[in-house]
Amino acid sequence: MRLRSSLSLLGALCLGSLSAGCGEGTEPAEVVAEVPATELATQEQAAVSTSGFTSHFRQWLTANGYDSYNLVRTDLVGGSYGGKASSTDTVVNQPVIFIHGNSDKAIGTGTAGQSGWNASIEYMLANGYKTSELYATTWGPADSSLSAYQYHSKTYVMKIRKLIEAVKAYTGAAKVDVIAHSMGVTLARKAILGGYANDSLEGGQYYIGPSLTASVDTFVGIAGANRGLVSCYQTGGSTPTCGATNGLYPGWWNGIGVSGRSAYLENLMSTSKYEGTYRYSIWSTADEVIGYGDVVYYDYTSRIPGQTGEKVYSGYPYGHFGSKDLTQAVQYSMVKNHVVP
């Protein structure tokens, strides 16, 4: 079931009427009306390789001390993607790094809610990119039954951080582009922001590293929960996903503003414009996972504070998954031309 497979609320999701504190946010700059349904699983998606990183990239990761971060994910079919065919493979385009959402994985293999980045990668391959310029790894267990237990952990933040660092160093690129979906948006934003974080289940406070802002050209956040989730408020933060420290807890409306938002999200919102030189969001008011028209306490949660631009949809099939799987051309335009089509 798709509602159990992406954003880290699963199990905590309440798609009912708007709760107290939810209201009308600022109108989106652009809304794309409903269009006829389109099949998400295409022949192009099925053509993406599920064999993981190339041998050349795997050898480089080992030689450069990345094995402990398990970026290759050999335990999964479709656990990773990218890398040079050989040392003579020249990287021309700015590398693009894809960060999936909760319960998804790098490359989809037909399981509902695990479409991966197949559509986006195939589109870019068809439009001038090579495998050595496109990268993805699986940061979570890729298991929908464990969705409610996923949070912004040290392991996940550092895995994404190290992938960005590794791709930049491996390709020799001055900058990279990052495209993230769902919970991957908030994980990637912290990986780029850097600084300190705290995970009591993994040893307490830890240092991520300095900001990577100067290393990222374009950041695209798709259907993220940057301001939290009202459904998490209704559950009282009872799951790791909705936790008040490293979860998606949105806090409460105190009459003039929001109080008690999760410490992790507050940290992400304490500054802005750090995700990259260009910062875009793609989202839908018909998101079936976030719900509530994407509104969390009078604002749209999928907007990135200080964003450069956005692409907004308002109807099926552009929901939580369609906003990723059906917007390949939009993603390409944002990272390649810095234009919102």
PEPEHU-V267287 format. One record per residue. RES is the residue in one letter. SS is DSSP state (H for helix, E for strand, L for the rest). PHI is phi in degrees with one decimal (NA if undefined). Layout:
# PEPEHU-V267287
RES,SS,PHI
RES,SS,PHI
This chain:
# PEPEHU-V267287
M,L,NA
R,H,-65.8
L,H,-64.7
R,H,-103.9
S,L,-130.3
S,L,-126.8
L,L,-62.6
S,L,-78.8
L,L,-93.9
L,L,13.6
G,L,61.5
A,L,-102.7
L,L,-73.7
C,L,-130.8
L,L,-98.8
G,L,-111.7
S,L,-74.6
L,L,-62.0
S,L,-85.4
A,L,-58.3
G,L,100.5
C,L,-92.8
G,L,-160.0
E,L,-84.0
G,L,-89.9
T,L,-60.9
E,L,-63.2
P,L,-60.6
A,L,-66.3
E,L,-148.8
V,E,-124.9
V,E,-98.3
A,L,-69.6
E,L,-59.4
V,L,-127.3
P,L,-58.7
A,L,-62.7
T,L,-131.0
E,L,-67.2
L,L,-78.4
A,L,-88.6
T,L,-108.6
Q,H,-63.9
E,H,-63.4
Q,H,-60.6
A,H,-66.8
A,L,-81.6
V,L,-68.0
S,L,-65.3
T,L,-106.8
S,L,-81.3
G,L,90.3
F,L,-55.5
T,L,-67.8
S,H,-59.6
H,H,-62.2
F,H,-71.5
R,H,-61.8
Q,H,-63.8
W,H,-65.1
L,H,-60.2
T,H,-64.3
A,H,-66.1
N,L,-109.2
G,L,80.7
Y,L,-99.9
D,H,-59.4
S,H,-66.5
Y,H,-90.9
N,L,49.8
L,L,-75.0
V,L,-71.9
R,L,53.9
T,L,-68.5
D,L,-75.2
L,L,-124.0
V,L,-77.1
G,L,81.6
G,L,-74.7
S,E,-156.7
Y,E,-157.7
G,L,120.4
G,L,122.7
K,L,-78.1
A,L,-74.1
S,L,-163.6
S,L,-67.4
T,L,-90.4
D,L,-74.5
T,L,-91.5
V,L,-85.3
V,L,-108.6
N,L,-75.5
Q,L,-61.8
P,L,-60.7
V,E,-113.9
I,E,-112.1
F,E,-105.6
I,E,-119.4
H,L,-79.2
G,L,-99.8
N,L,-60.0
S,L,77.9
D,L,-85.7
K,L,-150.3
A,L,-59.5
I,E,-123.7
G,L,-72.2
T,L,-129.0
G,L,104.3
T,L,-74.5
A,L,-57.1
G,L,80.9
Q,L,-125.5
S,L,-79.8
G,E,58.2
W,L,-107.3
N,H,-53.6
A,H,-63.4
S,H,-66.9
I,H,-65.0
E,H,-61.1
Y,H,-63.0
M,H,-70.9
L,H,-62.8
A,L,-77.9
N,L,-124.1
G,L,101.1
Y,L,-88.6
K,L,-120.0
T,H,-57.9
S,H,-72.8
E,H,-118.1
L,E,-131.8
Y,E,-138.5
A,E,-157.9
T,E,-135.0
T,L,-102.2
W,L,-90.2
G,L,-116.0
P,L,-78.7
A,L,53.5
D,L,-140.0
S,H,-63.2
S,H,-70.3
L,H,-107.5
S,H,-58.2
A,H,-68.3
Y,H,-98.0
Q,L,-88.5
Y,L,-145.8
H,L,-79.9
S,L,-83.5
K,H,-58.8
T,H,-58.3
Y,H,-71.6
V,H,-61.0
M,H,-71.0
K,H,-62.9
I,H,-68.0
R,H,-56.7
K,H,-70.2
L,H,-64.0
I,H,-61.5
E,H,-62.6
A,H,-65.6
V,H,-62.3
K,H,-62.0
A,H,-68.4
Y,H,-63.6
T,H,-84.2
G,L,76.2
A,L,-75.0
A,L,-70.9
K,L,-144.9
V,E,-125.3
D,E,-109.6
V,E,-127.7
I,E,-121.0
A,E,-126.4
H,E,-129.0
S,L,57.7
M,H,-63.8
G,H,-63.0
V,H,-65.2
T,H,-72.4
L,H,-66.9
A,H,-67.3
R,H,-62.6
K,H,-72.6
A,H,-59.2
I,H,-78.9
L,H,-60.3
G,L,72.7
G,E,82.5
Y,E,-98.5
A,E,-146.1
N,E,-136.1
D,E,-135.6
S,H,-64.2
L,H,-83.4
E,H,-130.2
G,L,96.6
G,E,88.0
Q,E,-68.0
Y,E,-144.7
Y,E,-106.2
I,E,-79.0
G,E,134.3
P,L,-70.4
S,L,-58.2
L,L,-103.5
T,H,-51.3
A,H,-69.2
S,H,-94.7
V,E,-113.3
D,E,-80.9
T,E,-123.5
F,E,-116.4
V,E,-119.7
G,E,-106.8
I,E,-108.1
A,L,52.3
G,L,-84.5
A,L,-115.9
N,L,-67.6
R,L,-109.3
G,L,93.7
L,E,-133.3
V,H,-62.1
S,H,-62.1
C,H,-71.2
Y,H,-63.2
Q,H,-67.9
T,H,-91.3
G,L,69.7
G,L,65.5
S,L,-81.4
T,L,-119.1
P,H,-54.8
T,H,-58.2
C,H,-101.1
G,L,-60.5
A,L,-83.3
T,L,-102.9
N,L,-119.3
G,L,-107.6
L,L,-108.6
Y,E,-62.7
P,L,-87.6
G,L,80.1
W,E,-137.6
W,E,-85.2
N,L,-98.0
G,L,105.4
I,L,-128.5
G,L,-177.9
V,E,-101.5
S,E,-121.8
G,L,78.1
R,L,-60.1
S,L,-54.5
A,H,-59.1
Y,H,-63.9
L,H,-68.4
E,H,-60.8
N,H,-62.7
L,H,-66.5
M,H,-91.1
S,L,-74.0
T,L,-145.3
S,L,-148.2
K,L,65.7
Y,L,-100.1
E,L,-71.9
G,L,164.3
T,L,-64.8
Y,E,-119.0
R,E,-134.0
Y,E,-125.9
S,E,-127.6
I,E,-127.3
W,E,-159.5
S,E,-137.7
T,L,-75.5
A,L,-105.8
D,L,-66.2
E,L,-78.9
V,L,-94.3
I,L,-68.4
G,L,73.4
Y,H,54.4
G,H,65.6
D,H,73.5
V,E,-90.4
V,L,-126.2
Y,L,50.4
Y,L,69.7
D,L,-147.0
Y,E,-84.4
T,L,-70.8
S,L,-83.8
R,L,-71.9
I,L,-98.4
P,L,-53.2
G,L,77.2
Q,L,-64.0
T,L,-79.3
G,E,-170.3
E,E,-152.1
K,E,-123.8
V,E,-120.1
Y,E,-114.8
S,L,-130.9
G,L,-162.2
Y,L,-56.7
P,L,-92.7
Y,L,-88.7
G,L,-102.3
H,L,-64.3
F,L,-89.5
G,H,-62.2
S,H,-63.6
K,H,-97.2
D,H,-78.1
L,L,-113.3
T,L,-121.3
Q,H,-56.4
A,H,-65.8
V,H,-67.2
Q,H,-59.6
Y,H,-60.2
S,H,-62.5
M,H,-67.4
V,H,-80.6
K,H,-88.6
N,H,-118.1
H,L,55.0
V,L,-131.7
V,L,-94.2
P,L,-72.2
